[in-house]
Amino acid sequence: MSIYLPLNKVSLTLDTSGVMGFFGGEEALSAMSTVHLYRGRRWLGWYNSPGSYTVAKKFGQLANSRFWDGIFPGPNPTPEEMFGLDGLNGPRFIGVFSGTDMTTTGHFAYLTVQMAKEVQMAKETKEQIPPGGRMTSPFSLSIIDVDKKEKQGGKVPMMKVYHALCAVIPIASSLVTCLVCAFVRDWLGFGLIVLGMVSSGLSCFVIGSGKLHFQFSEPSPYAPQGDGLLLMRNDVVILKGAEKDVTSITKAKFVLDMGGDEKFNTIGVCSLLLLSQFLIQLLLVPRATPFGQIMFLSSLVVSAVEITQ
């Protein structure tokens, strides 16, 4: 029985260089950077994802050796810096009772003041200046009672698994398109989609295998109350609580345990696989049939829509 191949007589070749350039990797990079915050997300990367070149170039810098530096040149940041979990300094902190004066604080303090600013801006948008009134210099004062915050210990709270289930849509799309290519015997289109699924799935699994937790510094048991001020140019955040709780904001940090040098080399291998995927798809997609090219592009479009959500 002969199988009818759709669009077999159509003279059409997609400009894959334009397709690859159109589907940029910033969205894919953002989705990969949050894989540790969703429970079970590392198991749901098995789809033909766009932006493989950008992801490979970015995360390949985690592998710290002469060999990997030659393939992925650039600085070798820590995993925390790579995923945006560290590297930003907070404002000055002055302890009211302890007399502590910290010129700069840690990443947690930076996130705290950003959250306070967002809350203050949300309140200001609801307020209206009365007729005849004037706009003064912007200034905000926020008070955070750290004692009343829920304690998580050293564990980082993660989003529920159903938040990551949206990835089922691009997985199903990539699976259907590759099976359709196999049904019409377009084995090149089938192989190219499977290559994208395997390289993306392996990379998501390896990168998402890191363990994210908090690292606290234990203050002296004789330390006084930890109340203090986070001082910015036009904003002040007052922290109220025990020294241990306030220190968890001013000095604590995220730690992403990737398993040491062995894991970093595995990330380098996955980044090399993503880079090879980009080059192979770029060169061989025009050799597929027009129908296979459309199936390949369809899988990329569905994946791009999902990762931008």
C-alpha positions in Angstrom: 0.0 0.0 0.0 1.4 3.3 -1.0 1.1 6.2 1.4 0.1 9.6 0.0 2.6 12.3 1.1 0.9 15.7 1.5 2.5 18.6 -0.4 4.8 16.2 -2.2 4.5 18.1 -5.5 4.9 21.5 -3.9 8.2 23.3 -4.7 8.7 24.8 -1.2 11.7 25.1 1.1 11.4 27.0 4.4 14.1 29.6 5.1 15.3 27.8 8.3 17.9 30.5 9.1 15.0 33.0 9.3 12.9 30.6 11.4 15.7 30.0 13.9 16.4 33.7 14.2 12.7 34.5 14.7 12.3 32.1 17.5 14.8 33.7 19.9 16.1 31.9 22.9 15.4 34.5 25.6 12.1 32.8 26.5 13.6 29.4 26.5 16.4 30.7 28.7 13.9 32.2 31.1 12.0 28.9 31.2 15.1 26.9 31.9 16.2 29.3 34.6 13.1 28.6 36.7 13.1 24.8 36.4 14.2 24.5 40.0 11.2 26.4 41.3 8.5 24.0 39.9 8.0 20.6 41.4 8.5 17.9 38.8 9.4 20.4 36.1 12.7 18.7 35.2 10.8 15.7 34.0 8.8 17.7 31.5 11.3 19.1 29.0 10.8 16.4 26.3 9.7 18.6 23.4 11.3 20.3 20.4 12.2 23.6 22.0 13.4 26.7 20.2 16.4 28.7 21.3 18.7 25.8 21.7 21.7 27.9 20.6 21.1 30.6 23.2 20.5 28.0 26.0 23.7 26.1 25.0 25.8 29.2 24.9 24.5 30.4 28.3 24.6 27.3 30.4 27.7 25.9 28.7 29.7 28.5 30.7 28.8 26.6 33.9 31.3 23.8 32.9 34.6 25.2 34.2 37.5 23.6 32.4 39.9 24.5 29.5 38.0 22.2 27.2 34.6 23.7 27.8 35.9 27.3 28.0 37.2 26.7 24.4 33.7 25.7 23.2 31.7 28.1 25.4 34.0 31.2 26.0 33.1 33.7 28.6 33.1 34.0 32.4 32.4 31.0 34.6 29.7 32.2 37.0 28.4 30.2 39.9 25.2 28.3 39.5 23.5 30.8 41.8 24.6 33.7 39.6 23.7 31.9 36.4 20.1 31.3 37.5 19.7 34.9 38.9 19.7 33.7 42.6 22.8 35.7 43.6 25.0 38.6 42.5 22.9 41.6 43.5 23.7 43.6 46.6 21.1 44.9 48.9 21.0 48.4 50.6 22.7 49.5 53.7 21.5 48.0 57.0 21.7 49.6 60.5 20.7 47.6 63.5 18.8 49.6 66.1 19.8 47.6 69.2 22.9 45.7 68.0 24.6 48.7 66.4 25.3 46.7 63.3 26.2 48.8 60.3 26.4 46.9 57.0 27.3 49.0 54.0 25.9 46.4 51.6 23.6 43.4 52.3 22.9 40.2 50.4 20.6 39.1 47.6 17.7 38.4 50.0 17.8 42.0 51.2 17.7 43.2 47.6 14.6 41.0 46.9 13.0 42.3 50.1 13.3 46.0 49.2 12.1 45.2 45.6 9.0 43.5 47.0 8.4 46.5 49.4 8.7 48.9 46.4 6.2 46.9 44.4 3.7 46.9 47.3 4.1 50.6 47.8 3.7 51.3 44.0 0.5 49.2 44.0 -0.9 51.4 46.8 0.1 54.6 45.1 -1.7 53.8 41.9 -4.9 53.6 43.9 -4.4 57.0 45.5 -5.3 60.1 43.6 -4.0 63.6 44.1 -6.8 65.9 45.3 -7.6 69.0 43.1 -5.2 71.8 43.9 -2.7 69.4 45.5 0.9 69.0 44.5 3.2 66.0 43.9 6.0 65.7 46.5 9.2 63.9 46.2 8.5 60.1 46.3 9.3 58.4 49.6 8.1 55.1 51.0 8.3 53.5 54.5 7.6 49.8 54.8 7.5 47.7 58.0 8.1 44.0 57.9 7.5 41.9 61.0 9.9 39.0 60.4 8.7 37.1 63.5 5.3 36.6 61.9 6.6 35.2 58.7 6.2 31.5 58.1 9.5 29.7 58.6 10.6 27.4 55.8 13.8 26.2 57.5 16.5 25.5 54.9 14.1 24.4 52.2 13.0 26.6 49.3 9.2 26.4 48.8 8.4 25.2 45.3 5.4 25.7 43.1 2.9 22.8 42.9 3.3 20.2 40.2 0.2 21.3 38.3 1.9 24.6 37.5 4.4 22.6 35.4 1.8 20.5 33.6 1.4 23.1 30.9 4.6 21.4 29.4 2.4 18.5 28.5 1.0 20.5 25.6 4.3 21.0 23.7 5.3 17.4 24.5 2.1 16.1 22.9 2.6 18.5 20.0 6.2 17.3 19.3 5.1 13.7 19.7 2.2 14.0 17.3 4.2 15.8 14.7 7.1 13.3 14.7 4.6 10.4 14.5 2.8 12.1 11.6 6.2 12.4 9.9 6.9 8.7 10.5 3.4 7.8 9.1 4.1 9.6 5.8 7.7 8.2 5.9 9.4 11.5 6.1 12.2 10.0 8.3 14.4 13.1 8.1 11.6 15.3 9.6 10.9 12.6 12.1 14.5 12.4 13.2 15.0 16.2 13.5 12.0 16.5 15.8 13.1 13.6 17.9 16.6 15.1 18.1 15.0 18.3 19.5 12.9 16.4 22.0 15.8 14.3 23.3 18.3 17.1 23.6 15.8 19.4 25.3 14.6 16.7 27.6 18.1 15.6 28.7 19.2 19.2 29.3 16.1 20.1 31.3 16.6 16.9 33.4 20.3 17.5 34.1 20.0 21.3 34.8 16.9 20.8 36.9 18.6 18.1 39.0 20.2 20.8 41.2 19.0 21.1 44.8 18.0 24.6 45.8 18.1 25.6 49.5 18.8 28.5 51.9 22.1 29.0 53.7 21.8 30.9 56.9 24.4 32.4 59.3 23.8 31.6 62.9 24.1 34.7 65.2 25.3 34.6 68.8 22.7 33.4 71.3 23.4 36.5 73.3 22.6 38.9 70.5 20.0 41.6 71.2 16.8 42.1 69.3 17.6 42.3 65.6 15.3 45.3 64.7 16.9 47.5 62.0 16.6 49.7 59.0 17.3 49.0 55.3 18.2 52.4 53.9 17.8 53.5 50.3 17.8 56.9 48.7 14.0 57.5 48.8 12.8 54.4 50.6 13.2 52.9 54.1 12.3 49.3 55.1 12.0 48.5 58.8 12.7 44.9 59.8 11.3 43.8 63.2 12.2 40.5 64.8 14.8 38.4 66.5 18.5 38.7 65.4 18.3 35.2 63.8 15.2 36.2 61.7 16.6 39.5 60.6 19.9 38.0 59.8 18.1 35.5 57.5 17.3 38.5 55.3 20.5 40.6 55.5 23.0 37.7 55.3 21.3 34.6 54.0 21.6 33.4 50.4 20.4 30.8 48.0 22.6 27.8 47.4 22.1 25.6 44.3 23.9 22.3 44.7 24.7 21.0 41.2 26.7 18.0 42.5 30.2 19.3 42.0 32.5 19.2 39.0 31.0 16.0 37.6 27.6 17.7 37.2 29.2 20.7 35.6 30.8 18.5 33.0 27.4 16.8 32.4 25.9 20.3 31.8 28.7 20.9 29.3 27.8 17.7 27.5 24.1 18.7 27.4 25.1 22.2 26.1 27.2 20.6 23.4 24.2 18.4 22.5 22.0 21.5 22.2 24.5 23.3 20.1 24.8 20.2 17.8 21.0 20.1 17.6 20.9 23.7 16.4 23.5 23.1 13.7 22.0 19.8 12.5 18.4 21.2 12.3 19.7 24.4 10.6 21.4 22.4 7.9 19.1 19.4 7.4 15.6 20.9 7.7 15.7 22.1 4.1 16.4 18.5 3.0 13.1 17.3 4.5 9.9 17.3 2.5 7.7 20.4 2.6 5.2 18.6 4.8 8.0 17.5 7.2 9.3 21.1 7.3 5.8 22.3 8.3 5.5 19.7 11.0 8.9 20.7 12.3 7.9 24.3 12.4 4.6 23.5 14.0 6.3 21.8 16.9 8.5 24.8 17.4 5.6 27.2 17.3 3.6 25.3 20.0 6.7 25.1 22.2 7.4 28.8 21.8 3.8 29.7 22.8 4.0 27.5 25.9 7.3 28.8 27.2 6.2 32.4 26.8 3.3 31.9 29.2 
